[in-house]
Amino acid sequence: MSEQEKMNLDANAEEVKTPAAKEPKPAKAKKDKPAKDKKPGIGKRLGRFFRELKAELKKVSWLSRAETIKKTGIVLACVIVVGIIVWIFDGIASALIDALLSLFGK
């Protein structure tokens, strides 16, 4: 590469590095602050809460009785299986600790 080409590349690189002139940002319009609204009373807020609660509960997809009984059975079976596993490991750990304590003279 000749010296002239190198100088052209360096000049182009400098042009890329120099930031373009930034445009000034337009001034932000100030918003008028509205008068502070009073909160509705506790009765109105509770009434609105229960109305919205009722509307949301209507959107829920409820299970049938058979599906509920089936899923409850699955949960109970899983709880029993996990309980048995924990009981077995607890017995093993207890026997191991008792063996170690008797081994070291306590």
N, C-alpha and C positions, 0 to 999 in steps of 0.2 A: 504494500500500500504506500502510496506516495505521501509526502509531507502535506500536500494540498488537501488530499482526501481526509487525512487525519485531522487537520484543522477544521474542515467542514463538519466532520462527525462531532468534534468537540463543541463547535458552535451550536450544532443542532441539539446536543445534549444539554447545553446551558439554557437554551430556549425552553426545553421541556421542563427543566428544573425550576425556572422562574415562575412564580405563581401569577396567574392572570389577575388583572385588576379586579378587586372585589366590588360588587355593586352594593351601594348603601342599602340597608334594610329600611323598608317603609316604617314610618312611625306607627306604633300600636295605638289603636283607638282605645281610649279609656272607657271602661264599661261603667254605667251608672249602677250603683249598688241599690238594689231594691230595699224597701223598708223591711225590717226583720219581721217575718211572719210568725204569728203566735202558733204554738203547737196546739192541735185539737186536744180536748179534754180526755181523761183516761177512759171514759165510757165510749167515746167515739173511736178511740184507738183500739180498744178491746173488741168492739163490734166489727171493725174493719178486719182485725186479725182473724176472728172466727169466720167471717164471710170468706176470706181468702183461704183459710184452712179447709173449709168445706169444698171450695172450688178445686183445690189441689187434690183432695182425697177422691173427688169424682174422676180425676185423671188417672188414678192408680189402677194398675192391672192386678186384680185380686185373684189368688189361686182358688181352685175348686176345693171342696172338702176332701175328696179323694187324694188330690195332689198334696194338700197340707198334711194329711195323715201319713202319706208315703215319705215325704221329706222329713217329717218329725221322727219317723222310725229310723231313717238313715242317720240323722243327727244323734239319736240315742245310741245306736249301734256303734258309731264312731267314738262317742264319749266312753262307752264301756270298754272298747278295745284299747283306747289310749290309757284309760284308768288301769287296766290289767298290765299293760306294758310298764307304766310307772311303778306299779306295785311290785312287779318282778325285779326291776332295776333297784328299787329301794331295798328289797330283801337281800339282793346280792351285795349292795354297798354296805348294808348293816352287818352282814356276815363277814365281809372283808375287814371292816373296821374292828369288829370284835376279835377276829383272828390276829390282827396286827397288835391290838392292845394286850391280848394274852401272850403274844410272842415276846413283847418287850417288857413284860413284868408289871403291868398295872393291874 
